[in-house]
Amino acid sequence: MKGYMISHSQKCPRDYCSLKKYAVNLENLEKKYNDKENKEEMQELIAKISIESIILHSQEIISIGIQDFPESNELRLMHALYLIQVMDNKSSALGELAMVELSHPSFTEKCQLHHYKEMIKESILSRSSNDTEEENITSVMAYKSHYNFFKEKMEGTAALHNQFWNLLMDEAPDLTRLRDTGFKIQRLKKELNLHWEQMQAINPDEPNAVERYINFLKQVLNDKEAANACLLYTSP
């Protein structure tokens, strides 16, 4: 495992790769504990950073896969299970399950969805015997997960719009890059709207989310009509 981690850190083109940081930390530890007296302490620290780094690396691999294949339910379900069992991040897991649920899953995928949701509920129930409290916690977690994805999609869409207009202003615009950027914008907008709909179903009166979405419609999409409609719909 150590050989793979070092080899990957040397070959990976991504500056933010967690294994690059692991290699640096490992080198620093070996320099710091270069005497035999502290060898046991060094081994314990190396084991700790190795476990932490491989967990982060696994998360990165899955995330990159989802970025490259955003419509893959298999990847999202794998990520959800990883978030539940390894990361204990049920909020993000619910977000991934919601994305699968909205993408016309197969019968097998629906079975997996149900099973993973039950795993989350059982985990919550083990900490609370109150059914109402369990339902409230699940709703809060689901909303938080959707909201985090919602912000991420807005930021991504804004960045792509900026990139699109910069490409368009070139003397000889690259039509292929313009087309690809346009497709990415449409995909992110679709995903953003799905998360917005789920947020509205859970809690339509969250002022920060409403304000953020209206500003996005006005400033990024330049869709004042949709912004006004959203304002009217969410007004008391």
C-alpha positions as CSV (number, residue, x, y, z in Angstrom):
1,M,0.0,0.0,0.0
2,K,2.8,2.4,0.9
3,G,4.4,1.7,-2.5
4,Y,1.2,2.6,-4.3
5,M,0.7,5.8,-2.3
6,I,4.2,7.0,-3.0
7,S,4.1,6.0,-6.7
8,H,0.7,7.8,-7.1
9,S,1.9,10.9,-5.4
10,Q,4.8,11.1,-7.9
11,K,2.7,10.5,-11.0
12,C,-0.6,12.3,-10.2
13,P,-1.1,15.5,-12.2
14,R,-3.5,17.0,-9.7
15,D,-1.9,19.6,-7.3
16,Y,-4.5,19.0,-4.6
17,C,-4.0,15.2,-4.5
18,S,-4.1,14.0,-0.9
19,L,-1.3,11.5,-1.5
20,K,1.1,14.3,-2.5
21,K,0.5,15.8,1.0
22,Y,1.0,12.3,2.4
23,A,4.4,11.9,0.7
24,V,5.5,15.3,2.1
25,N,4.3,14.4,5.7
26,L,6.0,11.0,5.4
27,E,9.3,12.5,4.4
28,N,9.1,15.0,7.2
29,L,8.3,12.3,9.8
30,E,11.2,10.2,8.7
31,K,13.6,13.1,9.0
32,K,12.2,14.1,12.4
33,Y,12.4,10.5,13.9
34,N,15.7,9.4,12.4
35,D,17.0,7.8,15.6
36,K,16.1,4.2,16.7
37,E,14.8,5.3,20.2
38,N,11.7,7.0,18.6
39,K,11.1,4.4,15.9
40,E,7.9,3.0,17.5
41,E,6.4,6.5,17.9
42,M,7.2,7.2,14.3
43,Q,5.6,4.0,13.1
44,E,2.4,4.9,14.9
45,L,2.3,8.3,13.4
46,I,3.0,6.9,9.9
47,A,0.1,4.4,10.3
48,K,-2.2,7.2,11.3
49,I,-1.5,9.5,8.4
50,S,-1.5,6.5,6.0
51,I,-5.0,5.6,7.0
52,E,-6.3,9.2,6.9
53,S,-4.6,9.7,3.5
54,I,-6.0,6.6,1.9
55,I,-9.5,7.4,3.1
56,L,-9.2,10.9,1.5
57,H,-7.7,9.4,-1.6
58,S,-10.6,7.0,-2.0
59,Q,-13.1,9.9,-1.6
60,E,-11.2,11.9,-4.3
61,I,-11.2,8.9,-6.8
62,I,-15.0,8.5,-6.4
63,S,-15.6,12.3,-6.7
64,I,-13.5,12.5,-9.9
65,G,-15.4,9.6,-11.3
66,I,-18.7,11.3,-10.6
67,Q,-17.5,14.6,-12.2
68,D,-16.5,12.6,-15.3
69,F,-19.7,10.5,-15.4
70,P,-22.3,12.6,-13.6
71,E,-25.2,10.4,-14.9
72,S,-23.8,7.2,-13.5
73,N,-26.2,5.9,-10.8
74,E,-23.7,3.1,-10.0
75,L,-21.0,5.5,-9.0
76,R,-23.4,7.7,-6.9
77,L,-24.7,4.6,-5.1
78,M,-21.1,3.5,-4.5
79,H,-20.3,6.9,-3.1
80,A,-23.4,6.9,-0.9
81,L,-22.4,3.6,0.6
82,Y,-18.9,4.9,1.2
83,L,-20.2,8.0,2.9
84,I,-22.4,5.9,5.1
85,Q,-20.0,3.2,6.1
86,V,-16.6,4.8,6.0
87,M,-17.1,8.6,6.4
88,D,-20.2,8.5,8.6
89,N,-21.5,11.4,6.5
90,K,-25.1,10.6,6.2
91,S,-26.1,14.1,5.1
92,S,-24.0,13.9,1.9
93,A,-25.1,10.3,1.4
94,L,-28.7,11.4,1.3
95,G,-27.8,14.0,-1.3
96,E,-26.3,11.3,-3.5
97,L,-29.3,9.1,-3.0
98,A,-31.6,11.9,-4.0
99,M,-29.6,12.4,-7.2
100,V,-30.1,8.8,-8.1
101,E,-33.8,8.9,-7.2
102,L,-34.3,11.8,-9.6
103,S,-32.6,10.1,-12.5
104,H,-35.1,7.3,-13.3
105,P,-33.2,4.4,-11.5
106,S,-33.6,0.8,-12.5
107,F,-35.4,-1.7,-10.3
108,T,-32.1,-3.0,-8.9
109,E,-31.0,0.6,-8.1
110,K,-34.3,1.3,-6.4
111,C,-33.7,-1.7,-4.2
112,Q,-30.2,-0.3,-3.3
113,L,-31.7,3.1,-2.6
114,H,-34.2,1.7,-0.2
115,H,-31.6,-0.4,1.5
116,Y,-29.2,2.5,2.0
117,K,-32.0,4.8,3.3
118,E,-32.9,2.1,5.8
119,M,-29.2,1.9,6.9
120,I,-29.3,5.7,7.6
121,K,-32.6,5.5,9.5
122,E,-31.4,2.6,11.6
123,S,-28.3,4.5,12.5
124,I,-30.3,7.5,13.5
125,L,-32.8,5.3,15.5
126,S,-29.9,3.7,17.4
127,R,-29.2,7.2,18.7
128,S,-32.8,8.3,19.3
129,S,-35.9,6.4,20.3
130,N,-38.2,9.2,19.3
131,D,-39.8,8.7,15.8
132,T,-40.6,12.4,15.4
133,E,-37.1,13.4,16.3
134,E,-35.8,10.8,13.8
135,E,-37.9,12.3,11.1
136,N,-36.8,15.8,11.9
137,I,-33.2,14.9,11.9
138,T,-33.5,13.1,8.6
139,S,-35.2,16.1,7.0
140,V,-32.6,18.5,8.3
141,M,-29.8,16.3,7.0
142,A,-31.4,15.9,3.6
143,Y,-32.0,19.7,3.3
144,K,-28.4,20.5,4.4
145,S,-27.1,18.0,1.8
146,H,-29.2,19.4,-1.0
147,Y,-28.2,23.0,0.0
148,N,-24.5,22.1,-0.1
149,F,-24.9,20.6,-3.6
150,F,-27.1,23.6,-4.6
151,K,-24.4,26.1,-3.7
152,E,-21.8,24.0,-5.5
153,K,-23.8,23.8,-8.7
154,M,-24.4,27.6,-8.6
155,E,-20.7,28.3,-8.2
156,G,-19.9,25.9,-11.0
157,T,-22.5,27.4,-13.3
158,A,-21.3,30.9,-12.6
159,A,-17.7,29.9,-13.4
160,L,-18.7,28.2,-16.6
161,H,-20.7,31.3,-17.7
162,N,-17.7,33.4,-17.2
163,Q,-15.6,30.9,-19.1
164,F,-18.2,30.9,-21.9
165,W,-18.2,34.6,-22.4
166,N,-14.4,34.8,-22.3
167,L,-14.2,32.2,-25.0
168,L,-16.8,34.1,-27.0
169,M,-14.8,37.4,-26.8
170,D,-11.8,35.8,-28.5
171,E,-11.0,37.0,-32.0
172,A,-11.5,33.4,-33.3
173,P,-13.7,31.6,-30.8
174,D,-13.1,27.9,-30.4
175,L,-16.5,26.5,-31.4
176,T,-15.8,23.1,-29.9
177,R,-14.9,24.5,-26.5
178,L,-18.0,26.8,-26.7
179,R,-20.2,23.9,-27.4
180,D,-18.7,21.7,-24.6
181,T,-19.0,24.6,-22.1
182,G,-22.6,25.2,-23.1
183,F,-23.4,21.5,-22.5
184,K,-21.7,21.6,-19.1
185,I,-23.8,24.7,-18.2
186,Q,-27.0,23.0,-19.1
187,R,-26.1,19.9,-17.1
188,L,-25.3,21.9,-14.0
189,K,-28.4,24.0,-14.3
190,K,-30.5,20.8,-14.5
191,E,-28.8,19.4,-11.4
192,L,-29.2,22.7,-9.6
193,N,-32.9,22.9,-10.3
194,L,-33.3,19.3,-9.1
195,H,-31.7,20.2,-5.8
196,W,-33.8,23.4,-5.5
197,E,-37.0,21.4,-6.0
198,Q,-36.0,19.0,-3.3
199,M,-35.1,21.9,-1.0
200,Q,-38.5,23.5,-1.6
201,A,-40.3,20.2,-0.9
202,I,-38.5,20.0,2.5
203,N,-38.5,23.7,3.6
204,P,-39.7,26.3,1.1
205,D,-39.3,29.3,3.5
206,E,-35.5,29.2,4.1
207,P,-34.6,32.9,3.5
208,N,-30.9,32.5,2.8
209,A,-31.5,29.8,0.2
210,V,-34.3,31.9,-1.5
211,E,-32.1,35.0,-1.5
212,R,-29.1,33.2,-2.9
213,Y,-31.2,31.6,-5.7
214,I,-32.9,34.9,-6.7
215,N,-29.5,36.6,-6.9
216,F,-28.2,33.7,-9.0
217,L,-31.1,34.0,-11.4
218,K,-30.6,37.8,-11.7
219,Q,-26.8,38.1,-11.8
220,V,-25.7,34.9,-13.5
221,L,-28.6,33.8,-15.7
222,N,-29.9,37.3,-16.2
223,D,-33.4,35.9,-15.9
224,K,-35.3,38.6,-14.0
225,E,-38.6,37.1,-14.9
226,A,-37.7,33.8,-13.2
227,A,-36.3,35.7,-10.2
228,N,-39.5,37.8,-9.8
229,A,-41.6,34.6,-10.1
230,C,-39.5,32.9,-7.4
231,L,-39.8,35.9,-5.2
232,L,-43.6,35.9,-5.6
233,Y,-43.9,32.2,-5.0
234,T,-41.8,32.2,-1.8
235,S,-43.3,35.5,-0.4
236,P,-45.7,34.9,2.6
